[in-house]
Each structure stands twice: as structure tokens, then as C-alpha cells.
Amino acid sequence: MTLKWLAVMVATVSLTLCVTGNAVTLVVNGGQLPVLVNLLALTAAGTAIILAVLADLHDRLNDRVSALTEFLVARLNEIETSAGDRNSGFVEGYLLSHGQEAAVVPFGRRGRGAAER
């Protein structure tokens, strides 16, 4: 059972017990339950309702993020298939134009050591 439906069930049971307890006490004694009992039941029900709403919002947000992720993955796959790997063609063309023994030139040193050379 998900958190949302558990919270809805807790709120329903709390309110039902509060109303039933007050009705039975009214019929038997002509009064009502102590304020602390009523307050506890109403607090539990209110907290459960807020928790149920937040759980529902979380589920909706999670569904939207999942849909957005799927869309982005599909779009990136589409872009990849249409663009291809252009860098590999560039490197292959460079190597073919300069022969198999293309020179690799290292970068010079940076900082204080570069000025001394």
C-alpha cells in the first residue's frame, strides 16, 4: 500500500473514531469526549491529509520527471543518429593527409619554467 493511501486510511479512521466516540458519549452521558482526545484525533487526521496530499504531489512530480527523462533520452538519441561522429572523420582525415607517422607535438611548459627557455 502506498503512503498516500495509508495516510488517507489513517485520516478516515481517525475522523470516524472521533465522530463515533463523540456520538456514543453524547447518547450515554449527554456530553462529549475530553478535548484532548478530540484534539488528538483531529491532529492525526489533519496530519494524515497533509501527508496524503504531499505524497500525491510527489508521485505526480516523479511521473513528470520520468517522462521528461524519456523525452530527453529519445531526443539525444535522435540527435546522435543524425549528427554522427564528426570528430572521428576529422581525425582520420588528418592522419591520412599527413601519413601514418603524424607528428605529435607536446605542449610547452607553463608558468615560470616557460620563460627560462
Sequence and secondary structure as in RCSB ss.txt:
>XXXX:A:sequence
MTLKWLAVMVATVSLTLCVTGNAVTLVVNGGQLPVLVNLLALTAAGTAIILAVLADLHDRLNDRVSALTEFLVAR
LNEIETSAGDRNSGFVEGYLLSHGQEAAVVPFGRRGRGAAER
>XXXX:A:secstr
  HHHHHHHHHHHHHHHHHHHHHHHHHHHSS   HHHHHHHHHHHHHHHHHHHHHHHHHHHHHHHHHHHHHHHHH
HHHHHHHH  HHHHHHHHHHHHT SS         THHHHH 
